[in-house]
C-alpha cells in the first residue's frame, strides 16, 4: 500500500470548490478549501493524477515541513536542518519560489535568497561543492510560504504552472489562462449532454478546454515536463499506469462545439491551436460578427470571455455588450450563457438579468462571472405563452 502525504493544490480565487471536487474524484481525502488553494491527503498516485487530470489546478505542492520563523536567523537554521542531499545531488539544479504574508521578512526575493544560502552552505560543508540554480526547468523547485511568521516549505511537483498544457502555440491579444478557462466551464455545470458555444472565441482556449472535457482527455495530455519526474522517488511504472488508466476513460462526444471570431487573423490562430491539439474534428469555428452568429438549436451552454476595459481596449465597449445581449436574446433560445468581465457597467448593458453571479479573478482583475438563462423572448413572455 502506498504511503499518504499532505499536498496543496493551487488555483485561481473563485475556483476552489471546483478544484476540491476534482481532487475528490481523483481519490484525494481530507480535502479542505482555502484561499486560492485546496489542501488534501493522497498517495503518490493521487499526486500524479492531480498533475495530469485536475483541470483547475495551477500547481500541486508536496508539503515537506513547517516551522515558526520569528526572524531570518531562525528561518536559516530551520532550512539548514533539512537533509538536502536526500532530495538533491550535486549534478542537479534547484530553484526557490517564496511568497510572504504578514511576515517580519518583507521581501520574497530575500526569503528565497536566505533559503538558497542555507541549502548551498550545507552542500559546501558536506561536499565542498554545490548544486546549481535553474529558474526555468529545475530538477527541484522549492516553494516557501511565510504567513504570520510561520513558514511552510513544499516541493512543487508541477514545477512549471499546469496552465501550460502544451497545445497552445499561438495567442490573440490578452489570451485566457487555460486553468481559468477550464474552471469556468466546470463552474457552468455543462454536463456534455448539449452543445458548447463560444461566440467570441479568440485564440480558442475555451473551445479546446471544452473539447478536452467533452472527450475526457486529461489536461496534461500534451505535456511532458513535470517536476516530480526529476525527483529521487519518481516511479515511472506508476506514472505510465496513471496515463494508461486515463486513456481508458476517454469517450466520444455526440454534440457540437462551435466558436465564432470576428477577426480572421485571430481565427486562423485558433484553428492552428486546435489542429495542434488534434481536436480539429471536434471543433468548428465561424468567422463573423456576433450579431450574425447563429448557434446550433438549443439546449446548449455558451461561455464567453469578451473584451473588458482593463484587459482589452475597444472603442465602444458599451455597444459591444449591447450587441452581445441582443444576440443572446434573438439567437440563443434554450441556452445558458455565462459571461466573465471586470466591467460591471458593461455587463449591465447586456440587458439581461443574471440568475447567478460568481466572483472570479482573471490575473489581477476582479471579475464577475454571470449566468443568463435564455428563453425565446423574456421570461415574462415565456410564462405568458402558457
Secondary structure, 3 states (H helix, E strand, C coil): CCCCEEEEEECCCCCHHHHHHHHHHCCCEEEEECCCEEEEEECHHHHHHHHHHCCCCCEEEEEEEEEECCCHHHHHHHHHHCCHHHCCCCCCEEEEEEEEECCCCCCHHHHHHHHHHHHHHHHHHHHCCCCEECCCCCCEEEEEEEECCEEEEEEECCCCCCCCCCCCCCCCCCCCCHHHHHHHHHHCCCCCCCEEEECCCCCCHHHHHHHHHHCCCCCCCCCCCCHHHHCCCCCHHHHHHHHHHHHHCCCCCCCCEEEECCCHHHHHHHHHHHHHCCCCCCEEEECCCHHHCCCCCCCEEEEECCCCCCCCCCCCHHHHHHHHHHHHHHHCCCEEEEEEECCHHHHHCCCCCCCEEEEEEECCEEEEEEEEECCCCCHHHHHHCC
